[in-house]
Amino acid sequence: MPTQTVIRIRDPLLLDITIYLSVVVMSLLGLNGLPNLRLQLIALGLCLTFGLLYRFFFRTGRYEQNPAAYFGAQGFVLALLFMLGTLGSGSTEAFNFLFLLLSINAALVLTSKAAATWITAYFGIVSAVILITSGTDGLFAIFFYSVTYVVCGFFGHILQQAELARDHNQRLLEELQATQQKLQELAVVEERNRLARDLHDSVKQQVFAISMQLSAARTALSESDKAYSSVAEAERLAQQAGAELTTLIHQLRPPSLERKSLTDAIKAHINEWTRQNKIESEIEIDSDVSVNLQTEQALFRALQEALANVARHSKASKVIVTLKPENGNIKLMVEDNGIGYDAERITKGIGLDSMKERLAAVNGELQVSSLQSHGTRITATVRRL
C-alpha cells in the first residue's frame, strides 16, 4: 500500500485514552477466559505487543513510513489473540473488540478506499475464525459484526473529517493573524510616511522660507550693524534646523526600504555613507536574511544610528558591518577601529536609547562593547518568533 494513502492528522486525545483503557480491560477479560497459564502468558505478550505497536508506531506517526506493514502487523497480532480466545470461554469477544478499535484507527488516518480494504480484511479474519469454530451457528454473530465494523468505519471517517476541519480552521486562523500583523506593520509605516510628508510639505518649507528671509536680511545689513551677528546666527540655526528636519524625514521614511530588500538597502546606505565620510567599509551580509517589515525598519534604523555615531565620534578609518542569522536570531553588527568610548558615554545618549526602544518593539536587544583606543562594536539582535 503506497504511503500516499495516509492522511496526516492529529490523533484525538479521547481516542488515545479509549484505546489504552480498552487494551487493559479487554486483555484482562480475555486472559481470564483462557483455560491455562501458558495460554494466558501468550495472550498477555500479544496484548502488550498490540499496545506497544500502537504507542511507538501509530501514536508517534511512524506508521506513515509503511502503513501496510503497521496495519498488517497489528491485524496479525489480533488474529492470534482472537484464535487464542476461541480456546477458552468468554474471551473471544474481548479480543475482537480490539479489532474494532484497529478498524477505527484505519478509518481515521487512511483514505476511504484504503480504510475500507483493511476493515474488510479484519472483518474477514473474524468471520473466518467464527465459521471455523462455530460453523453455521456463528452466522448471526457474523451478521452482527458486519454492521459493527461498518459503524466503526463511519465513526473513524467522521473523526478524520472533524480533525481535518480543525486543522483547516487552525491554518486559517494563523493566516488571519499573520495578515493582521502585516496590516498593523503597514499601518505604522503608512503613518510614518504621512508624518514625513507633512513635515516635508509644511514645516520644512516654512523653515526654508525663514532661512531665505534671514539670508536676505543679513545681505541687507552690514557687518557693523548691531543686528548683523544676531541675524547671521539665526540664519545658521535655521539652516541647521532644516538639515535636522531632512535627517528626521529620511529616518521616518527611508527611501531605500521603499524600493529594496533589507540587504540591498543596507548595502546601498553603507556605500553612500562611505562615499560621504571617506571611511573604508567592509560588508558581510547573508542574502538569505528575511524578516517582517517592522523588523526591517528597526534594523535599518539601528544601522543608520550606529554609522552616524561612527562618523561623529569614532575617528575610525574602517568599519565592518555584518548581517547574518545566528541560532534562530538575526544579528546586525557594526564594528569600527576608532578611539572607542568610555563606559559613562556608552550608557548615555538619545541615539542609543532610541535604538534600544526600536529593537525592543520587535523582540530584540542592543549590546554595545568598547575599549579605549580599540574601537566599538554595536550588536543588534532580533529574536525570530
RAGI-V759989 format. One record per run of one state. SS is the DSSP state (hx for helix, st for strand, lp for the rest). FROM is the first residue (numbers start at 1). LEN is the number of residues. If there is no record, write none. Layout:
ss	from	len
SS	FROM	LEN
SS	FROM	LEN
This chain:
ss	from	len
lp	1	2
hx	3	3
st	6	1
lp	7	6
hx	13	21
lp	34	3
hx	37	22
lp	59	3
hx	62	4
lp	66	1
hx	67	19
lp	86	6
hx	92	18
st	110	1
lp	111	1
hx	112	109
lp	221	5
hx	226	27
lp	253	2
hx	255	5
lp	260	2
hx	262	16
lp	278	2
st	280	6
lp	286	7
hx	293	22
lp	315	3
st	318	9
lp	327	2
st	329	8
lp	337	6
hx	343	4
lp	347	3
hx	350	11
lp	361	3
st	364	7
lp	371	5
st	376	8
lp	384	2
